[in-house]
Amino acid sequence: MKRQAWLDYMKFIAMFLVVVYHTPPRCDCDGHVHELALFNMGAPVFFFAAGYLFNMARQKGFFTFLGHRARQLLVPYTTFFIIFYALWLIVGRRMAGPEEQAIAVTEPLWQFLQGTPDVVLGPFWFLAALFTMQVIYYPIKRLLPGCLPLVVALLMSLSLLVMPDVPWLRYWNLDKALLYMPLYAMGSCCQGLVDKFSFGGSLRSVAWLLLGALGLGFLIVAPQTIDRAVAYVLAPEAIILVLPLYTAACKWLESRFGTSRIAQTVAITGITYLALQNYLIGVIKIVVARLMGDGVFDDNILLKVVVAAIVMALLYPLALLIERYFPFLLGKPYKKANP
């Protein structure tokens, strides 16, 4: 598939929202439900983008597909964990305080094996969930024609309404894989429809705006008005309503600005951004708090966005450096220099 610049813009925006979400002040409690909407417009959108890029016709078999996805997802999952686990053992536990020091040194290892590296590398829940999701989705797509995989994915996602808090669902983020599978299935099954998501006429543009407003309205209002567990399970359907507007906006950026090298680089090096962002945010938070006081981040949304933008900028050369000189961390081969 030819590289599409709008997907790079989508991944860039989604990554920026992920960084903004992880930047303090962060609160998912009542009165700050916009944080949940912010999250849902970030990380889950990557599942949709991954599904759009999935092409069953190019797959040579399940085990070949499994090996390819393991190299792209599980290798960086492992290499970055080893690095940050070592750093956590050496300095991280002492810097984080007594609560972190109370965690057994083997706990991160168990979390790593279970696909939930919360202590050392929390954002990598996404890699574990994506791998689990793709392993489940592949045979569904192989066996069922047309849009039936999307129907199955919706039913599997909604099944979480009747089996909440089942412990085994947390292994390798199976619960999140099931929850967000409709986004992946939509990208995979509805590529022709997605190609029509653009501001190609006033009626179409109004439709995307109305659907987007409805989806965002649900993401913001539902946690305050209905059971939050139910709102959580229904969030992917609300995100689907926003995706036409999201996609059309990214396609407008492509038509207006063409290919963006910055957006493309962030899209390609997304795993590195995911791995390093929380640690860089933590360093900047410590520095800013010492310069301006501990309460400087309290309800300071502008500072939240500014710090997120700084993190995105500082990670750019680091991501390029790893991509060029340490590709083995990402499961990639070294690129041969041009003669």
DOMI-751330 format. One record per residue (C-alpha): residue number from 1; residue in one letter; x negated, y, z negated. Coordinates in Angstrom, 1 decimal. Layout:
REM residues N
<r NUM, "a", <X, Y, Z>>;
...
//
This chain:
REM residues 339
<r 1, "m", <0.0, 0.0, 0.0>>;
<r 2, "k", <-1.3, 3.4, 1.0>>;
<r 3, "r", <-2.2, 5.6, -2.1>>;
<r 4, "q", <0.7, 8.0, -2.8>>;
<r 5, "a", <-0.2, 11.3, -4.4>>;
<r 6, "w", <3.1, 11.6, -6.1>>;
<r 7, "l", <2.4, 8.5, -8.2>>;
<r 8, "d", <-0.9, 10.2, -9.3>>;
<r 9, "y", <1.0, 13.3, -10.4>>;
<r 10, "m", <3.5, 11.1, -12.2>>;
<r 11, "k", <0.8, 9.2, -14.1>>;
<r 12, "f", <-1.0, 12.5, -14.9>>;
<r 13, "i", <2.1, 14.0, -16.3>>;
<r 14, "a", <2.9, 10.9, -18.3>>;
<r 15, "m", <-0.6, 10.7, -19.7>>;
<r 16, "f", <-0.5, 14.3, -20.8>>;
<r 17, "l", <2.8, 13.7, -22.5>>;
<r 18, "v", <1.3, 10.6, -24.3>>;
<r 19, "v", <-1.6, 12.8, -25.5>>;
<r 20, "v", <0.8, 15.6, -26.6>>;
<r 21, "y", <2.9, 13.0, -28.5>>;
<r 22, "h", <-0.1, 11.7, -30.4>>;
<r 23, "t", <-1.4, 15.2, -31.2>>;
<r 24, "p", <-0.2, 16.6, -34.6>>;
<r 25, "p", <2.2, 17.7, -35.8>>;
<r 26, "r", <3.8, 14.3, -35.0>>;
<r 27, "c", <7.1, 13.3, -36.7>>;
<r 28, "d", <9.6, 10.8, -35.4>>;
<r 29, "c", <12.0, 11.4, -38.3>>;
<r 30, "d", <15.4, 13.2, -38.4>>;
<r 31, "g", <15.1, 16.8, -37.1>>;
<r 32, "h", <12.2, 15.9, -34.8>>;
<r 33, "v", <14.0, 13.6, -32.4>>;
<r 34, "h", <12.4, 15.6, -29.5>>;
<r 35, "e", <9.3, 13.7, -30.3>>;
<r 36, "l", <11.1, 10.5, -29.3>>;
<r 37, "a", <12.2, 12.1, -26.1>>;
<r 38, "l", <8.6, 13.2, -25.5>>;
<r 39, "f", <7.4, 9.6, -26.0>>;
<r 40, "n", <10.0, 8.2, -23.7>>;
<r 41, "m", <8.9, 10.5, -20.9>>;
<r 42, "g", <5.3, 9.4, -21.4>>;
<r 43, "a", <4.2, 5.8, -21.9>>;
<r 44, "p", <7.4, 4.0, -20.5>>;
<r 45, "v", <7.0, 5.8, -17.2>>;
<r 46, "f", <3.8, 3.9, -16.6>>;
<r 47, "f", <5.9, 0.7, -16.5>>;
<r 48, "f", <8.0, 2.1, -13.7>>;
<r 49, "a", <4.8, 3.1, -11.8>>;
<r 50, "a", <3.3, -0.3, -12.3>>;
<r 51, "g", <6.5, -2.0, -11.0>>;
<r 52, "y", <6.6, 0.2, -7.9>>;
<r 53, "l", <3.0, -0.9, -7.1>>;
<r 54, "f", <3.9, -4.6, -7.5>>;
<r 55, "n", <4.2, -6.4, -4.2>>;
<r 56, "m", <5.3, -10.0, -4.3>>;
<r 57, "a", <4.4, -10.6, -0.7>>;
<r 58, "r", <0.7, -9.9, -1.5>>;
<r 59, "q", <0.5, -12.4, -4.3>>;
<r 60, "k", <-1.2, -15.7, -3.6>>;
<r 61, "g", <0.3, -17.6, -6.5>>;
<r 62, "f", <1.1, -17.2, -10.2>>;
<r 63, "f", <-2.4, -18.2, -11.5>>;
<r 64, "t", <-4.2, -15.9, -9.1>>;
<r 65, "f", <-1.9, -13.1, -10.2>>;
<r 66, "l", <-2.4, -14.0, -13.9>>;
<r 67, "g", <-6.2, -13.9, -13.4>>;
<r 68, "h", <-6.0, -10.6, -11.6>>;
<r 69, "r", <-3.9, -9.0, -14.4>>;
<r 70, "a", <-6.0, -10.5, -17.1>>;
<r 71, "r", <-9.1, -8.9, -15.5>>;
<r 72, "q", <-7.4, -5.5, -15.2>>;
<r 73, "l", <-5.7, -5.5, -18.6>>;
<r 74, "l", <-7.2, -8.0, -21.0>>;
<r 75, "v", <-10.9, -7.2, -20.2>>;
<r 76, "p", <-10.6, -3.6, -21.2>>;
<r 77, "y", <-8.3, -4.6, -24.1>>;
<r 78, "t", <-11.2, -6.8, -25.4>>;
<r 79, "t", <-14.2, -4.6, -24.6>>;
<r 80, "f", <-12.7, -1.4, -26.1>>;
<r 81, "f", <-11.5, -3.3, -29.2>>;
<r 82, "i", <-15.0, -4.7, -29.8>>;
<r 83, "i", <-16.5, -1.2, -29.6>>;
<r 84, "f", <-14.0, 0.5, -31.9>>;
<r 85, "y", <-13.8, -2.4, -34.3>>;
<r 86, "a", <-17.5, -2.1, -34.8>>;
<r 87, "l", <-17.2, 1.7, -35.3>>;
<r 88, "w", <-14.4, 1.1, -37.7>>;
<r 89, "l", <-16.5, -1.2, -39.8>>;
<r 90, "i", <-19.5, 1.1, -39.8>>;
<r 91, "v", <-17.9, 4.5, -40.4>>;
<r 92, "g", <-14.2, 4.5, -39.7>>;
<r 93, "r", <-12.9, 3.0, -42.9>>;
<r 94, "r", <-14.9, 5.4, -45.0>>;
<r 95, "m", <-13.8, 8.5, -43.0>>;
<r 96, "a", <-10.1, 7.5, -43.0>>;
<r 97, "g", <-9.7, 7.4, -46.8>>;
<r 98, "p", <-8.6, 4.9, -49.5>>;
<r 99, "e", <-5.6, 3.5, -47.6>>;
<r 100, "e", <-7.8, 2.5, -44.7>>;
<r 101, "q", <-10.4, 1.0, -47.0>>;
<r 102, "a", <-7.8, -1.2, -48.6>>;
<r 103, "i", <-7.3, -2.9, -45.2>>;
<r 104, "a", <-9.1, -6.3, -45.1>>;
<r 105, "v", <-11.9, -6.3, -42.6>>;
<r 106, "t", <-10.4, -9.3, -40.9>>;
<r 107, "e", <-7.0, -7.7, -40.4>>;
<r 108, "p", <-7.9, -5.9, -37.1>>;
<r 109, "l", <-9.1, -9.2, -35.7>>;
<r 110, "w", <-5.8, -10.9, -36.5>>;
<r 111, "q", <-4.0, -7.9, -34.9>>;
<r 112, "f", <-6.2, -8.2, -31.8>>;
<r 113, "l", <-5.4, -11.9, -31.4>>;
<r 114, "q", <-1.7, -11.1, -31.9>>;
<r 115, "g", <-1.7, -8.3, -29.2>>;
<r 116, "t", <-1.0, -5.6, -31.8>>;
<r 117, "p", <-4.3, -3.8, -32.5>>;
<r 118, "d", <-2.6, -1.1, -34.7>>;
<r 119, "v", <-5.5, -0.3, -37.0>>;
<r 120, "v", <-8.3, 0.0, -34.5>>;
<r 121, "l", <-6.7, 0.7, -31.1>>;
<r 122, "g", <-3.0, 1.5, -31.5>>;
<r 123, "p", <-2.3, 2.9, -28.0>>;
<r 124, "f", <-3.4, -0.5, -26.5>>;
<r 125, "w", <0.1, -1.9, -27.4>>;
<r 126, "f", <0.8, -0.7, -23.9>>;
<r 127, "l", <-1.8, -3.1, -22.3>>;
<r 128, "a", <-0.5, -6.0, -24.3>>;
<r 129, "a", <3.1, -5.2, -23.5>>;
<r 130, "l", <2.4, -4.7, -19.8>>;
<r 131, "f", <0.5, -8.0, -19.5>>;
<r 132, "t", <3.4, -9.9, -21.3>>;
<r 133, "m", <5.9, -8.1, -19.2>>;
<r 134, "q", <4.2, -9.1, -15.9>>;
<r 135, "v", <3.8, -12.7, -17.0>>;
<r 136, "i", <7.6, -12.9, -17.6>>;
<r 137, "y", <8.6, -10.9, -14.6>>;
<r 138, "y", <6.6, -12.7, -12.0>>;
<r 139, "p", <8.6, -16.0, -11.9>>;
<r 140, "i", <11.9, -14.0, -12.2>>;
<r 141, "k", <10.9, -12.1, -9.1>>;
<r 142, "r", <9.7, -15.2, -7.3>>;
<r 143, "l", <13.0, -17.1, -7.9>>;
<r 144, "l", <15.6, -14.4, -7.6>>;
<r 145, "p", <16.3, -12.3, -4.4>>;
<r 146, "g", <17.1, -8.6, -4.0>>;
<r 147, "c", <18.0, -6.6, -7.1>>;
<r 148, "l", <18.9, -9.7, -9.3>>;
<r 149, "p", <15.6, -9.4, -11.2>>;
<r 150, "l", <16.7, -5.9, -12.2>>;
<r 151, "v", <20.0, -7.3, -13.5>>;
<r 152, "v", <18.1, -10.0, -15.4>>;
<r 153, "a", <15.7, -7.4, -16.8>>;
<r 154, "l", <18.6, -5.3, -18.0>>;
<r 155, "l", <20.2, -8.2, -19.8>>;
<r 156, "m", <16.9, -9.2, -21.4>>;
<r 157, "s", <16.4, -5.7, -22.6>>;
<r 158, "l", <19.9, -5.4, -24.0>>;
<r 159, "s", <19.5, -8.7, -25.8>>;
<r 160, "l", <17.4, -6.9, -28.3>>;
<r 161, "l", <20.7, -5.4, -29.7>>;
<r 162, "v", <21.6, -8.8, -31.1>>;
<r 163, "m", <18.2, -10.0, -32.2>>;
<r 164, "p", <16.5, -7.0, -33.9>>;
<r 165, "d", <13.5, -7.5, -36.3>>;
<r 166, "v", <12.7, -11.0, -35.2>>;
<r 167, "p", <9.1, -11.4, -36.3>>;
<r 168, "w", <7.9, -13.5, -33.3>>;
<r 169, "l", <9.0, -10.8, -30.9>>;
<r 170, "r", <6.1, -8.7, -32.1>>;
<r 171, "y", <3.5, -11.1, -30.9>>;
<r 172, "w", <1.8, -9.5, -27.8>>;
<r 173, "n", <4.5, -6.8, -28.0>>;
<r 174, "l", <7.1, -9.2, -26.5>>;
<r 175, "d", <9.8, -6.9, -27.9>>;
<r 176, "k", <8.5, -3.9, -26.0>>;
<r 177, "a", <7.9, -6.0, -22.9>>;
<r 178, "l", <11.6, -7.0, -22.9>>;
<r 179, "l", <12.7, -3.5, -23.9>>;
<r 180, "y", <11.0, -1.7, -21.0>>;
<r 181, "m", <11.2, -4.4, -18.4>>;
<r 182, "p", <14.1, -2.7, -16.6>>;
<r 183, "l", <11.7, 0.2, -15.8>>;
<r 184, "y", <9.2, -2.2, -14.2>>;
<r 185, "a", <12.0, -4.1, -12.4>>;
<r 186, "m", <13.5, -0.8, -11.0>>;
<r 187, "g", <10.1, 0.2, -9.6>>;
<r 188, "s", <9.7, -3.3, -8.1>>;
<r 189, "c", <13.2, -4.0, -6.8>>;
<r 190, "c", <14.2, -0.6, -5.7>>;
<r 191, "q", <11.2, 0.8, -3.8>>;
<r 192, "g", <13.5, 1.8, -0.9>>;
<r 193, "l", <15.7, 3.7, -3.2>>;
<r 194, "v", <12.8, 5.3, -5.1>>;
<r 195, "d", <11.5, 6.5, -1.7>>;
<r 196, "k", <14.7, 8.6, -1.4>>;
<r 197, "f", <14.1, 10.3, -4.8>>;
<r 198, "s", <13.3, 13.7, -3.5>>;
<r 199, "f", <14.7, 17.2, -3.3>>;
<r 200, "g", <15.8, 16.5, 0.3>>;
<r 201, "g", <19.1, 18.5, 0.1>>;
<r 202, "s", <21.1, 20.6, -2.3>>;
<r 203, "l", <23.6, 17.8, -3.1>>;
<r 204, "r", <20.9, 15.3, -3.8>>;
<r 205, "s", <19.0, 17.8, -5.9>>;
<r 206, "v", <22.0, 18.6, -8.0>>;
<r 207, "a", <22.6, 14.8, -8.5>>;
<r 208, "w", <19.1, 14.3, -9.7>>;
<r 209, "l", <19.4, 17.3, -12.0>>;
<r 210, "l", <22.7, 16.1, -13.5>>;
<r 211, "l", <21.4, 12.5, -14.0>>;
<r 212, "g", <18.2, 13.9, -15.6>>;
<r 213, "a", <20.1, 16.1, -17.9>>;
<r 214, "l", <22.4, 13.2, -18.9>>;
<r 215, "g", <19.4, 10.9, -19.6>>;
<r 216, "l", <17.4, 13.5, -21.5>>;
<r 217, "g", <20.5, 14.5, -23.4>>;
<r 218, "f", <21.0, 10.9, -24.6>>;
<r 219, "l", <17.3, 10.6, -25.6>>;
<r 220, "i", <17.5, 13.7, -27.7>>;
<r 221, "v", <21.1, 13.5, -29.1>>;
<r 222, "a", <21.6, 9.7, -29.5>>;
<r 223, "p", <19.2, 9.2, -32.4>>;
<r 224, "q", <21.1, 11.8, -34.4>>;
<r 225, "t", <24.6, 10.6, -33.6>>;
<r 226, "i", <24.5, 6.8, -33.3>>;
<r 227, "d", <22.5, 4.0, -35.0>>;
<r 228, "r", <18.8, 4.6, -34.2>>;
<r 229, "a", <18.1, 1.0, -33.5>>;
<r 230, "v", <20.9, 1.0, -30.9>>;
<r 231, "a", <19.6, 4.3, -29.4>>;
<r 232, "y", <16.1, 2.8, -29.3>>;
<r 233, "v", <17.3, -0.2, -27.2>>;
<r 234, "l", <19.4, 1.9, -24.9>>;
<r 235, "a", <16.5, 4.4, -24.3>>;
<r 236, "p", <15.2, 2.6, -21.1>>;
<r 237, "e", <18.6, 3.0, -19.4>>;
<r 238, "a", <18.4, 6.7, -20.3>>;
<r 239, "i", <14.9, 6.9, -18.9>>;
<r 240, "i", <16.2, 5.3, -15.6>>;
<r 241, "l", <18.6, 8.2, -15.3>>;
<r 242, "v", <15.7, 10.7, -15.6>>;
<r 243, "l", <13.5, 8.9, -13.1>>;
<r 244, "p", <15.0, 10.3, -9.9>>;
<r 245, "l", <14.4, 13.9, -11.2>>;
<r 246, "y", <10.9, 12.9, -12.5>>;
<r 247, "t", <10.0, 11.3, -9.1>>;
<r 248, "a", <11.4, 14.1, -7.0>>;
<r 249, "a", <9.5, 16.7, -9.1>>;
<r 250, "c", <6.2, 14.7, -8.5>>;
<r 251, "k", <7.0, 14.4, -4.8>>;
<r 252, "w", <7.5, 18.2, -4.7>>;
<r 253, "l", <4.1, 18.6, -6.3>>;
<r 254, "e", <2.6, 16.5, -3.6>>;
<r 255, "s", <4.3, 18.5, -0.9>>;
<r 256, "r", <3.3, 21.8, -2.5>>;
<r 257, "f", <-0.3, 21.0, -3.5>>;
<r 258, "g", <-1.2, 17.8, -1.6>>;
<r 259, "t", <-3.6, 15.3, -3.1>>;
<r 260, "s", <-5.0, 16.3, -6.5>>;
<r 261, "r", <-8.4, 14.9, -7.3>>;
<r 262, "i", <-7.8, 15.6, -11.0>>;
<r 263, "a", <-4.5, 13.8, -11.0>>;
<r 264, "q", <-5.9, 10.9, -9.0>>;
<r 265, "t", <-8.9, 10.6, -11.4>>;
<r 266, "v", <-6.7, 10.6, -14.5>>;
<r 267, "a", <-4.4, 8.0, -12.8>>;
<r 268, "i", <-7.4, 5.7, -12.0>>;
<r 269, "t", <-9.0, 6.1, -15.4>>;
<r 270, "g", <-5.8, 5.9, -17.4>>;
<r 271, "i", <-7.0, 3.0, -19.6>>;
<r 272, "t", <-10.0, 5.0, -20.7>>;
<r 273, "y", <-7.8, 8.0, -21.6>>;
<r 274, "l", <-5.5, 5.6, -23.5>>;
<r 275, "a", <-8.5, 4.2, -25.5>>;
<r 276, "l", <-10.2, 7.4, -26.4>>;
<r 277, "q", <-7.5, 10.0, -26.9>>;
<r 278, "n", <-6.6, 9.3, -30.5>>;
<r 279, "y", <-10.2, 9.4, -31.6>>;
<r 280, "l", <-10.8, 12.7, -29.8>>;
<r 281, "i", <-7.6, 14.1, -31.2>>;
<r 282, "g", <-8.8, 13.1, -34.7>>;
<r 283, "v", <-12.1, 14.9, -34.3>>;
<r 284, "i", <-10.5, 18.1, -33.0>>;
<r 285, "k", <-8.0, 18.0, -35.8>>;
<r 286, "i", <-10.7, 17.8, -38.4>>;
<r 287, "v", <-12.7, 20.7, -36.8>>;
<r 288, "v", <-9.7, 22.9, -36.4>>;
<r 289, "a", <-8.4, 22.2, -39.9>>;
<r 290, "r", <-11.8, 23.2, -41.4>>;
<r 291, "l", <-11.9, 26.4, -39.4>>;
<r 292, "m", <-8.3, 27.5, -39.8>>;
<r 293, "g", <-7.0, 25.6, -42.9>>;
<r 294, "d", <-5.2, 22.3, -43.5>>;
<r 295, "g", <-1.8, 23.6, -42.7>>;
<r 296, "v", <-2.6, 25.0, -39.3>>;
<r 297, "f", <-0.8, 22.2, -37.4>>;
<r 298, "d", <2.4, 22.4, -39.4>>;
<r 299, "d", <5.2, 22.9, -36.9>>;
<r 300, "n", <2.7, 24.6, -34.6>>;
<r 301, "i", <4.0, 23.3, -31.2>>;
<r 302, "l", <1.8, 25.7, -29.2>>;
<r 303, "l", <-1.3, 24.5, -30.9>>;
<r 304, "k", <-0.1, 20.9, -30.3>>;
<r 305, "v", <0.0, 21.5, -26.6>>;
<r 306, "v", <-3.2, 23.4, -26.5>>;
<r 307, "v", <-5.1, 20.7, -28.3>>;
<r 308, "a", <-3.6, 18.1, -26.0>>;
<r 309, "a", <-4.8, 20.1, -23.0>>;
<r 310, "i", <-8.3, 20.3, -24.5>>;
<r 311, "v", <-8.3, 16.5, -25.1>>;
<r 312, "m", <-7.3, 15.9, -21.5>>;
<r 313, "a", <-10.1, 18.2, -20.2>>;
<r 314, "l", <-12.8, 16.7, -22.5>>;
<r 315, "l", <-11.9, 13.1, -21.6>>;
<r 316, "y", <-12.2, 13.8, -17.9>>;
<r 317, "p", <-16.0, 13.6, -17.6>>;
<r 318, "l", <-16.1, 10.7, -20.2>>;
<r 319, "a", <-13.6, 8.8, -18.1>>;
<r 320, "l", <-15.6, 9.4, -14.9>>;
<r 321, "l", <-18.8, 8.4, -16.7>>;
<r 322, "i", <-17.3, 5.0, -17.8>>;
<r 323, "e", <-15.8, 4.4, -14.4>>;
<r 324, "r", <-19.1, 5.0, -12.7>>;
<r 325, "y", <-21.7, 3.6, -15.1>>;
<r 326, "f", <-19.9, 1.2, -17.4>>;
<r 327, "p", <-17.2, -0.4, -15.2>>;
<r 328, "f", <-17.6, -3.7, -16.9>>;
<r 329, "l", <-15.7, -2.2, -19.9>>;
<r 330, "l", <-12.7, -2.0, -17.6>>;
<r 331, "g", <-13.2, -5.3, -15.9>>;
<r 332, "k", <-14.4, -3.7, -12.7>>;
<r 333, "p", <-17.5, -4.4, -10.6>>;
<r 334, "y", <-20.3, -1.8, -10.2>>;
<r 335, "k", <-19.7, 0.3, -7.1>>;
<r 336, "k", <-22.5, 0.1, -4.6>>;
<r 337, "a", <-24.1, 3.4, -3.8>>;
<r 338, "n", <-23.7, 4.6, -0.2>>;
<r 339, "p", <-26.9, 4.0, 1.8>>;
//
